[in-house]
Amino acid sequence: MPDSLSEQLQQDIQCEGLLECFHGLKQLDKECFRVLVNAEEPLTVDEIADTVDRERSTAYRAVQRLLQTGFIKKDQVNYEQGGYYHVYSPTDPSKIANDMQRMLNDWYAKMGQLIQEFETKYEQAEATAPAEG
């Protein structure tokens, strides 16, 4: 991943690259998300782990990161005789897109504020600098 913003803007960002840019998701997180998007019904962590060929605990951590970012949702399924288990499915893509747009707008506003502070600081420094003679 490029370090500077100018390097990032020069690279060709793909759709899934947004997941990494906005949320710092790892390769496994993206694989788990892809599995859930392609699944016909919600999946358990065990089913996700089997599909991505990882240990359950490793897949569980990826699922937790996806939950924290809002990319997936968790539902509880109850057994008739008592007890329950959780299944996971992708969040509505328009909600994810709206969240990323809101985050981008917040970032843009913050960068604008920092640029203004930079300009103000250096204008003041220029105004108070001793004249060269």
GIZIGI-V398906 format. One record per run of one state. SS is the DSSP state (A for helix, B for strand, O for the rest). FROM is the first residue (numbers start at 0). TO is the last residue. If there is no record, write none. Layout:
ss = <SS,SS>
from = <FROM,FROM>
to = <TO,TO>
This chain:
ss = <O,A,O,A,O,A,O,B,O,A,O,A,O,B,O,B,O,A,O>
from = <0,4,10,16,23,26,38,42,43,44,52,55,69,71,78,83,90,92,128>
to = <3,9,15,22,25,37,41,42,43,51,54,68,70,77,82,89,91,127,132>
